[in-house]
């Protein structure tokens, strides 16, 4: 009789604390996903967090091996510092003599051909840009970054960017404004070529992780 009575009772109900587990698990998973998404947003650099439309980045999984390696080297690889400037050595590869010769030639151009007033202007421009770039990359990359390579490139090229361009278009104010982005793009393409000739790669910057980059990451055209 006892076994018949137990059979009529049916299966034994689960304890209340065991019954509640399946109901709370999906909510817990959803909560964890929400927290992870919030942490991801909070950890983004300021510019990407507040102005994402102006900084269209490629998804990490879509980057080619070359793109990922260049971005990692420039912005995430520790190198020596000179004050706030990152220092890159000339690589000791088969092109080392040519690279040293190119660096010596560029230094000679600045030392011999530039008048002292122009030298002073280029030093001021390169120094100002180094601090500007540090602040910009803090907002764009999450950490300040500027380099000796960018500094010496600005010493060489800033007279063309600022003086020659302004002298040529000083009487055409509208053209000066509208053509200035093209002036900067030309600078970036030429300077990337010079830095690559000395260091084997562009150690100063790269836009390869942007959707609107061209010339092997030298420029962004904006969207």
Secondary structure as UniProt FT lines:
FT   HELIX           2..9
FT   HELIX           16..19
FT   HELIX           21..42
FT   HELIX           46..50
FT   HELIX           52..54
FT   HELIX           60..62
FT   HELIX           65..76
FT   STRAND          81..82
FT   TURN            83..84
FT   STRAND          85..86
FT   TURN            94..95
FT   HELIX           96..108
FT   HELIX           109..113
FT   HELIX           116..141
FT   HELIX           148..158
FT   HELIX           159..164
FT   HELIX           165..168
FT   TURN            169..171
FT   HELIX           173..199
FT   TURN            208..209
FT   TURN            211..212
FT   STRAND          213..214
FT   TURN            215..218
FT   STRAND          219..220
//
